[in-house]
Amino acid sequence: MAMALVDSVNRLLASGNYQPLLSVIKGFRNGAVYGAKVRLPHSLVMTLLFKRGSIKDMSKGILEATYTHSRNLALFVFAYKSLTSLMAVAQNKPEQFHSFAAAFCAGYFIFGKYNKVNEQINLYLLSRILYGLAKLAVKKGYIPKPKGDTFPWFAAIVWGIVLWLFEYESDTLQPSLKSSMTYLYHDSNIWQNFKNFLIYNK
């Protein structure tokens, strides 16, 4: 019975029928897996480096962040693929604006709820799209292609701004970034003996 069911499912998947529906289901699966694979090690490392508390509380925080990232990414992929498929069927073909419209709607409802995980994901994407839009502007000819290497200037501007913000307007920075920079730039000004000079922070 179980083998017959598996064979039927395999035949259905190999047939190419119901491709949009099955694509949505697999997208949900991939979103859940990818979200967990990305968030679990990140949460584990950040918790071990910067959090203090009981093992139970730290484990709970790691699992909650992993679940939130995994769930939200799975739901977003599911919603995005569902909406783009529906719009393509409605217009008899896919259009470029379908991607923006579907992601806009799904992003509002899924990643628009404020929490630390959503904030980090949205900030991660913001940096990537600004970089991508700059490259697109060059590709389309809206701005001239630079004659030299612009990456050093990009790095200089990014680091100059972030350190100025950290030193003089640190309340505007994301807490995890502020915590990391405090460890690097301010905690390195504090020591009383050899142990908290080289062996541990303070």
C-alpha positions as CSV (number, residue, x, y, z in Angstrom):
1,M,0.0,0.0,0.0
2,A,2.7,2.5,1.0
3,M,4.9,1.5,-2.0
4,A,1.9,2.0,-4.3
5,L,1.3,5.4,-2.9
6,V,5.0,6.4,-3.3
7,D,4.9,5.1,-6.9
8,S,1.8,7.2,-7.6
9,V,3.4,10.3,-6.2
10,N,6.6,9.7,-8.1
11,R,4.6,9.3,-11.4
12,L,2.7,12.5,-10.7
13,L,5.9,14.5,-10.0
14,A,7.7,13.1,-13.1
15,S,4.7,13.9,-15.3
16,G,5.1,17.6,-15.2
17,N,1.4,18.1,-14.4
18,Y,0.3,20.6,-11.8
19,Q,3.7,22.3,-12.1
20,P,2.7,25.6,-10.6
21,L,1.0,24.0,-7.6
22,L,3.8,21.6,-6.9
23,S,6.3,24.5,-7.3
24,V,4.5,26.4,-4.6
25,I,4.6,23.4,-2.2
26,K,8.4,22.8,-2.9
27,G,9.0,26.5,-2.5
28,F,7.4,26.4,1.0
29,R,9.6,23.5,1.8
30,N,12.8,25.1,0.5
31,G,11.9,28.4,2.4
32,A,11.6,26.5,5.7
33,V,14.8,24.5,5.2
34,Y,16.8,27.5,4.1
35,G,15.6,29.7,6.9
36,A,16.5,27.1,9.5
37,K,20.0,26.5,7.9
38,V,20.8,30.2,7.8
39,R,19.4,31.3,11.2
40,L,20.3,28.4,13.5
41,P,24.1,28.8,13.2
42,H,23.8,32.6,13.2
43,S,21.7,32.6,16.4
44,L,23.9,30.0,18.0
45,V,27.1,32.0,17.4
46,M,25.6,35.4,18.3
47,T,24.1,33.9,21.5
48,L,27.4,32.4,22.6
49,L,29.3,35.6,21.8
50,F,27.0,38.2,23.2
51,K,24.2,36.8,25.4
52,R,24.2,35.8,29.0
53,G,21.7,33.7,30.9
54,S,20.7,30.2,31.6
55,I,21.2,27.4,29.0
56,K,17.4,27.0,28.9
57,D,16.8,30.7,28.1
58,M,19.6,30.9,25.5
59,S,18.4,27.7,23.8
60,K,14.8,29.0,23.8
61,G,16.0,32.3,22.1
62,I,18.0,30.3,19.5
63,L,15.0,28.1,18.7
64,E,12.5,31.0,18.6
65,A,14.7,33.0,16.2
66,T,15.2,29.9,14.0
67,Y,11.5,29.1,13.9
68,T,10.6,32.7,13.1
69,H,13.1,32.9,10.2
70,S,12.2,29.5,8.8
71,R,8.4,30.1,9.1
72,N,8.5,33.6,7.6
73,L,10.7,32.6,4.7
74,A,8.5,29.5,3.9
75,L,5.3,31.6,4.0
76,F,6.9,34.3,1.9
77,V,8.0,31.9,-0.8
78,F,4.6,30.2,-0.7
79,A,2.7,33.5,-1.1
80,Y,5.1,34.9,-3.7
81,K,4.9,31.9,-6.0
82,S,1.2,31.6,-5.5
83,L,0.6,35.2,-6.4
84,T,2.9,35.3,-9.4
85,S,1.3,32.1,-10.7
86,L,-2.2,33.5,-10.3
87,M,-1.3,36.7,-12.1
88,A,0.4,34.9,-14.9
89,V,-2.8,32.7,-15.4
90,A,-5.0,35.8,-15.2
91,Q,-2.9,37.6,-17.9
92,N,-2.1,34.5,-19.9
93,K,1.7,35.1,-19.4
94,P,4.1,36.3,-16.8
95,E,5.0,40.0,-16.7
96,Q,7.9,41.7,-14.9
97,F,5.6,43.7,-12.6
98,H,4.1,40.5,-11.3
99,S,7.3,39.9,-9.3
100,F,7.3,43.3,-7.7
101,A,3.5,43.2,-6.9
102,A,3.6,39.7,-5.5
103,A,6.7,40.4,-3.3
104,F,5.3,43.8,-2.2
105,C,2.1,42.2,-0.9
106,A,3.8,39.2,0.7
107,G,6.5,41.3,2.2
108,Y,4.0,43.7,3.7
109,F,2.1,40.9,5.5
110,I,4.9,38.5,6.3
111,F,8.1,40.6,6.8
112,G,6.2,43.8,7.8
113,K,5.6,42.7,11.3
114,Y,8.4,44.2,13.4
115,N,10.7,41.7,15.2
116,K,14.4,41.3,15.4
117,V,14.5,38.5,12.8
118,N,12.5,40.5,10.2
119,E,14.5,43.6,10.9
120,Q,17.8,41.8,10.2
121,I,16.4,40.1,7.0
122,N,15.0,43.4,5.7
123,L,18.3,45.3,6.4
124,Y,20.3,42.5,4.7
125,L,18.1,42.8,1.6
126,L,18.3,46.6,1.7
127,S,22.1,46.6,1.4
128,R,21.9,44.0,-1.5
129,I,19.3,45.9,-3.5
130,L,21.1,49.3,-3.2
131,Y,24.2,47.6,-4.5
132,G,22.2,45.9,-7.2
133,L,20.4,49.1,-8.2
134,A,23.7,50.9,-8.6
135,K,25.0,48.1,-10.9
136,L,21.7,48.2,-12.8
137,A,21.9,51.9,-13.4
138,V,25.4,51.4,-14.9
139,K,24.1,48.4,-17.0
140,K,21.2,50.4,-18.4
141,G,23.4,53.4,-19.1
142,Y,21.6,55.8,-16.6
143,I,25.0,56.5,-15.1
144,P,28.4,56.2,-16.9
145,K,30.5,53.1,-16.2
146,P,33.3,54.1,-13.8
147,K,36.7,54.2,-15.4
148,G,38.6,52.9,-12.3
149,D,37.9,50.5,-9.5
150,T,35.1,51.9,-7.3
151,F,35.0,49.2,-4.7
152,P,37.6,51.0,-2.4
153,W,35.4,54.1,-2.5
154,F,32.4,52.1,-1.7
155,A,34.2,50.5,1.3
156,A,35.5,53.9,2.5
157,I,32.1,55.5,2.4
158,V,30.3,52.6,4.2
159,W,32.9,52.3,7.0
160,G,33.3,56.1,7.4
161,I,29.5,56.5,7.8
162,V,29.0,53.5,10.1
163,L,31.8,54.5,12.5
164,W,30.7,58.1,12.6
165,L,27.2,56.9,13.5
166,F,28.5,54.5,16.1
167,E,30.7,57.1,17.8
168,Y,28.2,60.0,17.8
169,E,24.7,58.7,17.0
170,S,24.8,55.1,18.2
171,D,21.2,55.0,19.2
172,T,20.3,55.0,15.4
173,L,22.1,51.7,14.8
174,Q,20.6,48.3,15.0
175,P,21.3,46.8,18.5
176,S,23.3,43.8,17.3
177,L,25.6,46.0,15.2
178,K,26.0,48.5,18.1
179,S,26.8,45.6,20.4
180,S,29.4,44.2,18.0
181,M,31.0,47.6,17.5
182,T,31.1,48.3,21.2
183,Y,33.0,45.0,21.7
184,L,35.5,46.0,19.0
185,Y,36.0,49.7,19.5
186,H,35.1,50.6,23.1
187,D,35.7,47.4,25.1
188,S,39.3,47.4,23.7
189,N,39.9,50.6,25.7
190,I,39.2,48.9,29.0
191,W,41.6,46.6,31.0
192,Q,43.0,46.3,34.5
193,N,45.4,43.4,34.2
194,F,46.9,40.8,31.8
195,K,43.9,38.5,32.0
196,N,41.3,41.0,30.8
197,F,43.9,42.6,28.4
198,L,44.5,39.5,26.3
199,I,42.7,36.4,27.7
200,Y,39.1,37.7,28.0
201,N,37.3,40.9,27.3
202,K,36.3,42.3,30.7
